[in-house]
């Protein structure tokens, strides 16, 4: 009987869902041996399957010799991929975060498009000023890393009449009107009105948004980073682009250091909006559904969904 560990801040909800599954008679062939927010004190050597926070598990993964499968509770798994231990199946989360991400992207895109920051300032200063407000129709959204999450964003953009260009390492998603590879990054940046980064954290993607990248972007363009912080080569590159008005605005949800230090220049950069890594958060009901389906497949010896390729990093 495989031994399962749950390591997550939502461990109580996951444990309850697993208990319900067993009580209903749907599942009998597993034993839950640990359920906690932390792994301190966990019987690591006995764990065979895990539903876990990847950042926490990365600290203990080498102490789990019998682990054969780990279901991540987050989209980002680079902390596990970067470890030497790879003799187990690692599964991620696909088709879980798309709805949240499309709302996030469209909300902040409209924030700039409809001149909301200027209107708020004008109201505070009792000023009546009208703006020319173009529609999103026929504008182009560029999505860096158009995968399972990006597909929902692309569909939402097209609902507003936008064109969608993709920048991917290898794939050419059907949702995109034009495709670019990583070697065509600067050409891609020069052709779009808004850039949404959803790329995973890999060696290939680290530092690709550099000075030249921001200089190549259109002056009215918006940069939205809801993927991984590693893509920005130096945060000051983005700060300088905004201060010099080389680009119109930016929305940043992910940072190299979290929480962001009070002295970081992002706090006081004009036309830069920050959210605290909440563009698309893990909802335990959806995560458990992925875990449940993969658990059944694992017990039946079937291929698992959303397997991570350790070499590719996603």
N, C-alpha and C positions, 0 to 999 in steps of 0.2 A: 504494500500500500504506500504510494508516494507521499512523502512528507512535505507539507507546504508551509512557507513563511510569508507573512504579510508585513511589509515595512513601509509605512506611509503615514502622513499626518491624518489621513482619512481611514486609518486602520479599523476603527470601530464600525464604520459603515460597510467596509469590505468584509469584515468578519461576520457582521449581521447578514449580509447578502449570501455569503458562503454557507452560513448556518441554515438559512431559509432553503437554500438549494438542496442541502442534505436532508433536511426535515421533510421536504416535499417528495422525497424519493427519487429526484432527478439525478442525484449524485451520491454514491456511497464509497467510492474507491480511493479516497484521499484522507490524509490525516493532517489537520492543522496543528503545527507544533509551536508557532510563534505569531503573535499579532501585536505590534507596537509601533509607535512613531520612530523609535530608534532601534538599532541593532545591538547595542551594548547588552551583553548577557544572553544573546540569542544562541541557540545550539547550531552554530554555523556549519559544523561538519556534517550535520544530519540533513540539512536542507537539500531537497531535490528539485522542487519547483518554488518559484518566488514571484509574488506580485509586489513590486517594490519601486521606491523612489530611486532613480539611477544614481543620483549624486551620493546618497547614503550608501548604497550597495557597492559603489566603486571603491569605497574605503575598506570593504570587507570581502570583496569578491575572491581574492586569492586564498581566503580562509574557508572557502566553500568547495571542497574537493568533490562532493557528490552532486553538485548542482548540474542539472541537465537542461533546465529551461528557466528563463527569467522574463516575465512580462513587465515592461516598463509602465509606470503610471504617468509618465511625461512624454512629450514629443521628442525632446532633446536627449540623446543617449551618448553624446561624445565622451563623457567621463568614463563610461564603460568601454566604449570602443577603443579608447586610448590605453586600456590596460592590456597586459600581456596574456592574461587568461582568456582563451577563446574556445574552449572545449565544451561549449554549451550553446543552446539556441537562445538568441535574444530577439524578442519581438517588440515592435513599437506600436504606435497608435496612428491608424489611418482612418479617415472618414469620421473623425471625432471632433476636430476643432474647426472645421470649415465654416459652419454657421456663425460662430463667434467672430472668426477672422474677417469674414465678408462684411459684417456689421461694423467692425472696428475700422477697416480700411475706408469704407464708404462714408462713415460718420466724419472722419477727419479730413477726407478729401473734400466733402461738402463744406466743412468748416472754413477751409481756405477758398474754395470755389465761390461761395456765397458771401465772401468778405465779412464773415462773422467777427473776427478780431477787431476790424476797423469799426464795425457797427457798434460793438460793445464800448470801445473807446469813445466814439462820438456821443453815445448816449450818456456816458459818465460826464462828458464835458458839455452836454446840452447843445451839441452841434448837429445841424441838419445837413447831411451830405449824401448825395446819391452816387451810386457806382454803376458802371457798366458791368453787367454780370453775364458772361457767356455760359452756355450750357455745357455739360460734359459730352454731349453728343458730338461724335466725330473726333474727339480727343483720343489720345492713345495712352493706355496704361501698360507699362512694362513690368512684368513680374519676374523677378530673379528667383528661380527655384519653383517653377510651376509644377507642383506635384499634387498630392491628394488634398492638401489644404488650399493651395493656390487655385485649384479648379473651381472651387466655390467662389473665390474672389473674382476669377475671370468671368464666370457666369453672371455675377452681380454687375460687373463693369459693363458687360454687353447689354444688360437690361437697361442701362442708361444710354445706350447707343455708342459706347466707346469701342475702339479697336483694342486688341490685346496682343502684345508681343511677349515672347518668352525668352528667358536666358537660362539654359540648362546645360549641364556638363555633357550629356549624351542624348537625352530623350527629346522628342518633338511632339509635345502634347497637342491633341486635336483641338483643344479650346483656344489655341493661339492662332492669330492670323499670320504671324511671321515668327520665325525661330532664329535664335542666335545661340552660339556656343560661347564658352568662357573666353576664348581667344578674341571674340568680337565684342567684348565688354564695352569699349569706348564708343564704337559705332552704335551699339544698342542704346547707350546713355544719351546719345545725341539725337535720337529719333523719337523720344517719348515725352509725354507731358507730366507724367507721374511715375515714379519708380517705387515698387513695393518689394522689399527684400524678404524672401522666405527661404533662403538657402540654408542648408544644414551647416554645422560647424565641421569643416574638414580642412586638411592642409591646402587643398586647391582653392578654397574660398577665403582663407585668411588674408586680410589686408588688401583685398581687391578694390575696395572703394577708397581710392587714394586721392591725392591732389588733382591729378589729371582727370580722374573720374568725375569729380565735382565741377571741375572747370569745363568739362565736355557737356555737362547737362545744360538744358535750355534755361534761360534766365527766369522763366515763369514756372519752372518745374518744381514739384514737391517730391521729397524723399521720405519714404515711410519704411522704417526698419522694425519689423515685427518678427524677424527670423532669429538671427544670432549676432551678437555684438562683434564677433571676430572679423566680420567683413570690413569694418571701418579700420583702415590702416592706422590712423591717428585721429583721435577725437577732435583735435585742433583743426584738422583739414576741413571738417564739417563746420566747425565754429567760424573759421575764416571765410568759408563760402557764404555763410549766412550774413556775417558782418559786412562783407563786401557786396552783398546782394547778387552774387553770382547765381544763386538759386532763390526761389521765393520763400520756401519754408521746409520744415522737416518735422517729422513725428517719430519719436524714438521710444520703443518699449523695452529694449534689452540693452544691458550695459556690461562693460568689462568688469566692473566692481558693483555688486549689489548688496545692500542699498548704496545708492550713489552718494559719494562723499559731499559734504556741504560746500567744499571749496572747488568742486568741479565746475568748469566754465559753462557747461550745459544749462545750469540753473539760471544764468543771466543772459543767455544768448537770445537775441530777438528772433521772433518767428520760429522758435523751436518749442514744440510741445512735448512733454514727457509723460509717459504712463509707467506704472511700476510693475512691469512684466505681467500684465493682466490682459493683453490683447486677446488671448484665448487660453483660458485656464482649464485645468483638468476637472471634469465633473464626474464624481465617483460612479454615478449610475451608468454613464456611457463607458467609462473605463472598465467597470466590472463586466459589462456585456461583452467587451472584447476579450477579457480574461476568461470568462465563462466559455465562450465559443472555442477559444484556443485550448482550454483545459480539456474539453470534450474531445477535441481532435488529438491532443497529446495522448490521452488515455486510449484512444482507438488506433494510435499509430499512424494518423493521417498527417499530411503536411500542414504546418501552422500558417496563419495569416500574418502579414506584415513582418516577415523575418528581416532582420537587419543584416546587411552584408558588411562584415567587419573590415574588409579591405576598402570598400567604398565609403564607409562611415555613415551609411543611411540605408 
